[in-house]
């Protein structure tokens, strides 16, 4: 029984990764169990060298081009998602696709499509993206501008209703 002067310290085990990363890694591991090695993945499944190397040791192969996947092969889309063009190319090549896209990334992609339908311009700050992470640019290419950086000192009030800036890592702000 706890008295008024006693304090209880609860130690919480840190998770280490967001739920989308955990989900994507679990999907790759399940795919390797179900289909065996080599398992092919579009781009590195997550931005974590240690995790990617562990998956490579288990038989995962990471490709930058769908053309590297044998016709009819198994392909897991990364946690970062893929643009519609990649989905179509996978379909055209009769690939068996497993989608490990993070649900929050999917939410951002759907918001981009909504903004595009509203004729808004989407500005993506390339500097805020991890190197090589380019898949999300393709959701609304006609309405998207990619810039090298947006200075933090820029007052956001200059943006009109037609210009939306969002960072795909921060789906909460969309």
trRosetta pair geometry for C-beta under 8 A, 3 or more apart (Angstrom, degrees):
i j d omega theta_ij theta_ji phi_ij phi_ji
2 6 5.0 -134 -156 77 77 124
2 8 6.2 -53 -110 -44 139 117
3 6 4.9 96 50 0 76 104
15 18 7.8 79 116 -91 132 21
15 22 7.5 -69 177 -54 109 135
17 21 3.9 -107 175 83 121 131
17 22 5.3 149 92 -51 118 80
17 25 7.7 48 108 -2 170 135
17 46 7.5 -7 -145 -166 133 155
17 48 7.3 -59 -100 -44 118 156
17 51 7.9 60 -80 -65 145 152
18 21 5.2 96 57 7 73 101
18 22 7.3 -139 98 -3 38 89
18 102 7.5 31 107 -137 121 139
18 104 7.9 -57 153 21 139 142
19 22 5.5 -54 -147 39 36 113
19 23 6.1 39 154 -22 68 106
19 102 7.9 119 93 -146 72 99
20 23 5.7 -53 -147 36 29 114
20 24 6.3 29 155 -19 64 106
20 79 5.3 116 148 -164 98 116
20 102 2.8 24 -155 -129 133 115
20 103 6.5 -143 -97 28 99 67
20 104 5.8 -91 -56 26 138 102
20 105 6.7 113 -154 -9 152 101
21 24 5.8 -54 -145 36 31 110
21 25 6.3 28 157 -16 66 106
21 46 4.8 75 -138 -123 97 140
21 48 7.2 71 -160 -8 136 132
21 51 7.7 7 176 160 111 180
21 79 5.8 16 -98 -123 52 170
21 102 7.3 -5 -45 -88 48 122
22 25 6.0 -58 -148 39 28 108
22 26 6.3 29 153 -19 64 109
23 26 5.7 -58 -149 37 28 113
23 27 6.4 31 153 -23 64 105
23 79 7.5 124 75 -112 89 106
23 100 6.8 168 122 -162 85 82
23 102 6.9 130 60 -111 123 65
23 103 7.8 39 48 -10 168 93
24 27 5.6 -52 -150 32 32 114
24 28 6.6 31 153 -18 64 102
24 45 5.1 167 150 170 117 104
24 46 5.8 145 87 -57 136 102
24 78 6.8 36 -157 -171 139 50
24 79 3.6 -71 -57 -69 158 104
24 100 4.0 97 -129 161 76 119
24 101 7.9 56 -92 -77 108 8
24 102 6.6 -49 -43 -64 116 79
25 28 5.8 -52 -151 34 34 110
25 29 6.4 32 152 -17 65 106
25 45 6.6 128 -84 121 58 137
25 46 6.5 -30 -59 -13 95 137
25 51 6.0 -78 -103 -171 130 127
25 55 7.2 -129 -140 -69 82 124
26 29 5.7 -57 -148 39 32 111
26 30 6.2 30 154 -17 66 107
27 30 5.8 -56 -146 39 30 110
27 31 6.2 32 153 -21 65 107
27 76 6.2 152 127 -151 110 131
27 98 6.1 174 173 145 114 121
27 100 4.1 -172 71 -102 151 110
28 31 5.6 -54 -146 36 31 113
28 32 6.4 33 154 -21 65 103
28 39 6.8 143 -163 115 79 144
28 41 6.4 -7 -114 -84 117 134
28 45 5.4 -51 -53 -95 142 164
28 55 5.6 -5 133 -136 143 133
28 60 5.8 10 -178 -96 122 140
28 76 5.7 166 -95 100 75 170
28 100 6.7 2 -45 -79 79 162
29 32 5.8 -51 -149 33 31 112
29 33 6.6 31 151 -17 63 104
29 55 7.6 -108 -69 -113 73 93
29 58 7.3 -15 -116 132 73 166
30 33 5.6 -54 -151 37 34 112
30 34 6.1 25 154 -14 68 111
31 34 5.8 -59 -140 43 30 107
31 35 5.7 -17 176 22 70 113
31 39 5.3 116 119 -147 108 143
31 74 6.6 169 -173 153 114 134
31 76 5.5 -125 -19 -64 171 130
31 98 5.5 -154 -90 38 128 164
32 35 7.0 -69 -120 57 18 78
32 36 6.9 29 -173 -144 54 10
32 37 6.1 17 -149 -66 96 75
32 39 4.9 -98 -88 -19 74 145
32 55 7.8 -162 -46 -156 143 82
32 58 5.5 27 -174 138 167 115
32 59 5.6 133 -141 67 117 113
32 60 6.4 -74 -76 -63 122 84
35 39 6.1 109 81 -99 114 97
35 74 4.8 0 -173 -10 170 168
35 96 7.9 170 -100 89 146 138
36 39 7.4 172 98 -56 34 89
36 59 7.2 -74 164 143 53 161
37 58 6.9 -165 -77 139 124 57
37 59 2.3 -91 -109 -162 127 144
37 60 7.5 -88 -119 -45 93 34
38 59 5.4 -151 -113 176 49 87
38 60 7.3 106 -165 -136 73 14
38 61 4.6 24 179 -14 124 120
39 59 5.8 81 9 115 87 95
39 60 5.0 -37 71 -108 100 63
39 61 6.7 168 77 21 43 74
39 74 6.3 -50 -140 94 75 119
39 76 6.8 23 162 -5 109 118
40 60 7.8 144 -93 -163 16 62
40 61 5.1 -28 -102 73 64 99
40 62 7.9 142 -158 -98 55 19
40 63 5.7 4 -166 -4 103 122
40 68 7.4 -179 -150 109 132 93
40 69 4.9 150 127 -111 161 99
40 73 5.9 38 23 140 137 132
40 74 6.4 146 39 85 88 65
40 75 5.3 -40 96 -103 103 67
40 76 7.4 165 94 18 50 75
41 44 7.3 55 109 -130 126 22
41 45 5.2 -53 -179 -62 151 93
41 55 7.9 13 -11 142 151 141
41 60 5.7 13 -11 -173 123 108
41 61 7.0 168 19 82 77 46
41 62 5.1 -32 69 -107 102 66
41 63 7.0 158 72 21 46 74
41 75 7.1 134 -112 -161 25 61
41 76 4.7 -29 -112 64 80 97
41 77 8.0 156 -160 -96 70 6
41 78 6.3 86 168 -74 103 81
42 63 6.5 -44 -110 71 42 85
42 66 6.8 -9 -105 -79 108 82
42 75 6.0 54 -38 179 94 109
42 76 7.1 -145 12 88 78 47
42 77 5.2 -9 39 -120 127 51
42 78 5.5 -115 85 -16 80 90
42 82 5.8 1 119 -77 156 133
42 86 6.6 91 -151 177 154 138
42 135 7.8 93 135 -99 118 138
43 62 6.5 -9 155 -172 17 103
43 63 7.6 -52 -44 80 32 46
43 64 6.4 62 -89 -111 66 55
43 78 4.6 -59 75 -25 101 148
43 80 6.7 -50 95 44 144 127
43 132 7.1 161 -148 148 112 109
43 133 7.9 102 179 -108 148 57
43 135 6.6 -110 -5 -47 158 126
44 47 7.0 99 99 -86 123 44
44 52 5.0 -22 -154 -111 116 136
44 62 5.0 13 -85 -147 57 154
44 78 6.6 65 90 -118 35 137
44 132 7.7 59 19 111 108 139
45 51 7.6 -101 74 124 107 113
45 52 6.8 169 36 -101 86 82
45 55 6.7 33 19 28 134 175
45 60 7.5 -43 -22 177 126 152
45 62 7.3 -118 -22 -102 73 112
45 76 6.9 0 -102 110 110 121
45 78 4.9 -163 -127 -128 39 81
45 79 5.9 72 168 -10 67 93
45 100 6.4 -12 -150 96 103 150
46 51 5.6 -7 66 88 124 142
46 52 6.9 -151 61 -59 75 89
46 78 7.3 -179 -53 -167 41 98
46 79 5.3 32 -86 19 77 137
47 130 4.7 -97 -113 -130 149 175
47 133 7.1 -35 -69 -63 124 127
48 51 4.1 46 95 19 116 114
48 52 6.3 161 84 -16 59 87
49 52 5.7 -59 -143 40 29 112
49 53 6.1 29 159 -20 66 107
50 53 6.0 -57 -149 36 26 109
50 54 6.6 28 153 -19 62 105
51 54 5.7 -53 -151 34 32 113
51 55 6.5 29 153 -15 65 106
52 55 5.8 -57 -151 38 32 109
52 56 6.4 37 149 -23 65 104
52 60 8.0 -117 -160 91 59 131
52 62 6.9 -10 -159 -39 111 148
53 56 5.4 -48 -146 32 35 115
53 57 6.5 38 154 -21 64 101
54 57 5.8 -53 -154 32 32 112
54 58 6.8 25 149 -13 63 107
55 58 5.6 -58 -152 39 37 110
55 60 3.9 -12 151 27 97 142
56 59 7.8 157 -176 20 28 8
56 60 5.6 -80 -83 67 38 84
56 61 7.5 79 -125 -90 75 41
56 62 7.4 -58 -84 -7 97 101
63 66 7.3 117 113 -88 129 27
63 68 4.0 -167 -147 77 133 133
63 69 6.1 -159 42 -52 165 84
64 68 7.3 72 48 1 57 141
65 68 5.0 105 74 -12 84 99
66 69 5.5 -44 -167 21 56 114
66 75 7.0 13 -131 -122 89 160
66 86 6.3 159 -42 -151 132 82
66 89 4.9 130 66 121 157 124
66 90 5.9 -119 -141 -75 141 72
66 93 6.4 180 150 10 114 153
66 95 7.2 -104 -164 -31 109 154
69 73 4.7 -144 173 65 92 132
69 75 5.2 -11 -127 -77 162 116
69 90 7.9 11 66 -119 150 82
69 93 6.9 103 86 128 105 150
69 95 5.9 31 122 -108 140 131
70 73 4.2 104 63 -44 80 122
71 93 5.5 -127 -121 -174 67 85
71 94 6.2 43 -179 55 80 103
71 95 7.8 -112 -153 -69 35 72
72 93 7.6 -123 -33 148 39 75
72 94 5.0 -10 -85 107 65 109
72 95 6.8 -172 -127 -97 8 42
72 96 7.3 31 178 -18 52 89
73 95 5.8 -19 67 -128 64 88
73 96 7.0 -113 125 29 30 86
74 95 7.1 130 -119 -175 14 84
74 96 4.7 -32 -104 73 67 107
74 97 8.0 166 -159 -81 53 23
74 98 7.0 18 -175 -5 96 107
75 90 5.8 -127 65 -132 146 121
75 95 4.6 7 8 168 120 137
75 96 7.1 148 21 74 67 52
75 97 5.4 -24 72 -106 93 66
75 98 7.3 -176 93 27 43 71
76 97 7.7 135 -99 -163 28 55
76 98 4.6 -25 -106 72 78 102
76 99 7.7 176 -158 -84 59 13
76 100 5.3 31 175 -9 103 120
77 81 6.7 20 155 -138 120 32
77 82 4.9 -106 -143 -6 117 118
77 86 7.6 121 -116 120 110 127
77 87 8.0 -3 -84 -86 143 80
77 97 6.6 29 -27 -169 101 103
77 98 7.2 -156 15 91 73 50
77 99 4.8 -1 40 -126 123 59
77 100 5.8 -176 78 34 65 70
77 101 5.6 -17 112 -45 120 88
78 81 7.2 -70 80 2 75 20
78 82 7.2 108 35 -52 81 90
78 100 6.4 -44 -156 76 15 107
78 101 7.4 57 90 -88 44 61
78 135 7.1 174 58 -16 115 162
79 100 5.7 -55 -72 127 59 96
79 101 6.5 118 -153 -134 29 31
79 102 4.7 47 -174 -38 86 97
79 105 6.9 135 156 -5 63 147
80 101 7.4 -65 80 -126 23 76
80 102 7.5 22 -78 9 23 106
80 105 6.2 -179 -158 -132 30 158
80 133 5.6 -142 -137 -145 153 100
80 135 5.1 118 119 44 110 130
80 136 6.5 -106 168 -36 90 100
80 168 7.9 61 -155 131 82 140
81 101 4.0 58 -90 -130 76 119
81 102 7.2 -84 -40 35 93 73
81 105 4.5 -164 -24 137 121 128
81 106 6.5 161 -93 -72 131 60
81 109 6.0 -150 172 -48 163 138
81 135 5.6 172 91 121 65 126
81 136 5.9 69 72 -84 116 83
82 86 3.9 -91 168 76 122 141
82 87 6.1 148 98 -47 113 77
82 101 7.3 -114 8 -76 70 118
82 135 4.9 -77 -109 -161 44 124
82 138 7.8 -13 166 55 51 132
83 86 5.5 102 58 6 67 98
83 87 7.5 -125 108 -2 40 90
83 135 6.0 -161 -22 -176 78 65
83 136 7.4 153 -67 -122 84 15
83 137 7.0 -44 -67 72 130 57
83 138 2.4 -4 -112 83 152 133
83 139 6.1 -132 -124 -56 83 48
83 141 7.8 45 -152 -48 144 107
84 87 5.3 -54 -149 36 41 115
84 88 6.2 40 154 -20 71 104
84 138 6.6 -146 27 133 69 109
84 139 7.2 102 -15 -120 95 46
85 88 5.8 -54 -149 37 31 111
85 89 6.3 33 152 -20 65 106
85 138 5.8 -93 15 -177 107 146
86 89 5.6 -50 -144 36 33 113
86 90 6.4 37 154 -21 64 103
86 135 7.1 -36 -1 -141 153 99
86 138 7.5 117 -6 70 97 160
87 90 5.8 -55 -152 34 29 112
87 91 6.6 29 150 -18 63 106
87 97 7.6 62 -137 -138 70 169
88 91 5.5 -54 -150 36 34 113
88 92 6.2 35 152 -21 67 106
89 92 5.6 -52 -145 36 32 113
89 93 6.3 20 157 -9 65 110
90 93 6.0 -64 -147 45 28 103
90 95 4.4 -76 -166 50 82 126
90 97 5.1 69 150 -73 142 126
91 94 7.6 29 179 -76 34 33
91 95 7.5 -76 -64 39 22 82
91 97 7.8 -42 -67 -17 64 136
101 105 5.4 -119 -180 80 91 121
101 106 5.3 103 125 -58 121 96
102 105 4.2 89 65 3 94 106
102 106 7.0 -158 93 -7 50 82
103 106 5.4 -49 -148 35 37 116
103 107 6.5 44 150 -24 65 100
104 107 5.3 -44 -150 30 37 117
104 108 6.7 40 150 -19 64 99
104 171 3.9 -164 -178 19 96 155
104 172 7.9 -22 -148 -42 125 66
105 108 5.6 -50 -153 34 36 111
105 109 6.5 38 148 -20 66 103
105 136 6.9 -115 -164 -91 103 123
105 168 6.3 37 -128 176 80 105
105 171 7.1 -115 -69 -63 30 131
106 109 5.5 -52 -149 35 34 113
106 110 6.4 33 153 -18 66 104
107 110 5.8 -55 -149 37 31 110
107 111 6.4 33 151 -20 64 105
107 171 5.0 81 80 -164 119 133
107 174 6.9 156 131 71 98 136
108 111 5.5 -53 -148 36 33 113
108 112 6.5 39 150 -24 65 101
108 136 7.0 -2 107 -152 123 135
108 166 6.8 -170 -146 127 104 133
108 168 4.9 129 137 -135 163 71
108 171 4.8 -108 -54 -104 98 93
108 174 5.7 163 -111 -25 71 161
109 112 5.6 -49 -151 30 33 114
109 113 6.7 33 151 -17 63 102
109 136 6.6 -125 -83 -140 91 89
109 139 4.7 -167 -150 -101 82 145
110 113 5.7 -51 -152 35 35 112
110 114 6.4 39 148 -21 65 104
111 114 5.4 -52 -148 36 35 115
111 115 6.3 36 153 -18 67 103
111 166 7.2 -9 110 48 134 171
111 171 7.9 161 3 -146 139 81
111 174 4.5 22 -171 168 178 134
112 115 5.8 -53 -148 37 31 110
112 116 6.3 33 152 -21 64 106
112 122 5.6 24 -138 -94 89 165
112 136 7.8 156 -29 176 158 92
112 139 4.3 80 94 99 138 138
112 140 4.9 -159 151 4 98 118
112 143 7.9 159 177 84 83 117
112 144 7.3 9 -164 -78 120 117
112 166 7.9 -135 -77 58 84 130
113 116 5.6 -53 -147 36 32 114
113 117 6.5 35 153 -20 64 102
113 139 5.9 -99 -55 165 82 108
113 140 5.9 176 -93 -62 47 112
114 117 5.8 -53 -151 34 31 111
114 118 6.5 23 151 -11 64 109
115 118 5.6 -62 -150 43 34 109
115 120 4.2 -73 -177 63 89 123
115 122 5.6 104 102 -68 141 105
115 140 7.1 -154 76 33 89 171
115 143 6.9 174 113 134 90 142
115 164 5.3 -93 -140 31 146 151
116 119 7.6 39 180 -78 34 23
116 120 7.0 -88 -74 55 26 74
116 122 7.0 -44 -65 -16 83 119
116 139 7.7 -162 -20 123 141 87
116 140 3.6 -150 -64 -143 143 141
116 142 7.2 94 -152 69 120 88
116 143 4.0 179 -118 26 89 154
116 144 7.9 -39 -85 -42 112 83
119 143 7.5 -151 -147 -117 32 126
119 162 6.7 -42 118 -134 81 103
120 143 6.8 69 85 -179 52 128
120 161 7.5 -96 -108 138 105 62
120 162 5.1 -168 -125 -159 62 50
120 163 6.9 -178 -170 -73 87 15
120 164 5.1 40 154 -7 134 111
121 143 5.8 -149 -117 -177 46 76
121 144 7.6 150 -169 -97 64 24
121 145 6.2 16 175 -1 111 110
121 162 5.8 49 7 144 89 85
121 163 5.0 -18 65 -106 103 66
121 164 7.1 169 80 25 49 70
122 140 6.1 93 15 74 138 124
122 143 5.6 67 10 123 94 91
122 144 4.6 -28 73 -104 103 74
122 145 7.2 169 85 25 51 65
122 164 5.6 -25 -106 72 62 97
122 165 7.8 131 -163 -100 53 33
122 166 7.1 -45 -152 30 96 95
123 144 7.7 156 -89 -158 24 59
123 145 5.1 -20 -108 70 72 98
123 146 7.8 150 -161 -97 54 24
123 147 6.1 7 -171 -2 102 114
123 150 7.3 92 136 -70 126 132
123 163 6.3 19 -14 -170 117 95
123 164 7.2 177 20 84 77 44
123 165 4.8 -32 68 -99 103 82
124 129 7.4 31 162 -42 109 127
124 136 7.6 162 -124 104 153 104
124 137 6.4 -130 45 -104 160 83
124 144 6.3 10 -6 -168 110 107
124 145 7.4 176 23 86 70 47
124 146 5.0 -25 68 -110 100 73
124 147 7.3 168 79 23 47 69
124 165 7.9 161 -84 -147 29 68
124 166 7.7 -30 -99 70 71 60
124 167 7.7 115 -145 -108 72 47
124 168 7.4 13 -133 -25 116 100
125 128 4.4 59 95 4 108 111
125 129 7.5 168 98 -17 61 86
125 147 6.0 -29 -110 69 55 94
125 149 6.1 49 -161 -136 99 37
125 150 4.7 -82 -99 3 123 104
125 165 7.0 45 -29 -165 102 111
125 167 6.6 -35 43 -92 106 92
126 129 5.6 -60 -158 28 43 115
126 146 5.3 67 -56 174 105 101
126 147 6.4 -151 4 87 92 37
126 148 5.4 -41 53 -121 120 35
126 149 7.2 -77 59 -59 78 53
127 148 6.1 61 -44 158 98 54
127 149 3.9 34 -17 -96 145 88
127 150 7.6 -154 38 17 118 61
128 167 5.0 -76 129 -124 148 120
128 169 7.2 -135 150 20 104 120
129 133 4.8 -144 174 76 104 111
129 134 7.6 94 146 -78 151 51
129 168 7.3 39 -102 36 100 112
129 169 8.0 174 -106 -26 58 110
130 133 4.5 74 64 -10 84 129
133 136 7.4 9 158 12 90 102
134 137 5.5 -31 -177 5 71 122
135 138 6.9 -62 180 18 45 109
136 139 6.5 -15 -172 -17 60 110
136 168 4.8 50 128 -96 173 160
137 141 7.0 58 142 -99 79 82
137 144 6.2 165 -166 130 71 152
137 146 6.0 -15 -126 -66 126 131
138 141 5.6 -11 -139 -58 51 105
139 144 7.5 101 61 -48 76 142
140 143 4.4 -31 146 49 114 107
140 144 5.4 127 88 -35 79 104
141 144 5.7 -66 -129 36 29 112
147 150 6.1 83 88 -59 136 80
150 154 6.0 -86 174 31 85 143
150 165 6.7 48 -69 -147 171 148
151 154 4.8 115 72 -27 86 96
154 158 7.1 -78 175 29 94 128
155 158 6.0 104 85 -16 85 94
156 159 5.8 -35 -178 12 65 115
156 165 7.7 -122 -132 37 103 131
159 163 4.4 -123 -159 84 96 115
159 164 7.8 116 169 -82 137 25
159 165 6.9 -110 -100 -10 159 106
160 163 5.4 84 51 11 71 98
166 170 7.0 -141 -173 74 81 93
166 173 6.3 177 -134 94 94 106
166 174 5.2 46 -139 -87 151 95
167 170 4.6 50 75 22 102 105
167 173 7.3 46 40 48 85 134
168 171 7.4 12 -172 -65 44 79
170 173 4.7 21 134 9 111 114
170 174 7.6 143 109 -25 71 84
171 174 5.6 -48 -160 18 50 117
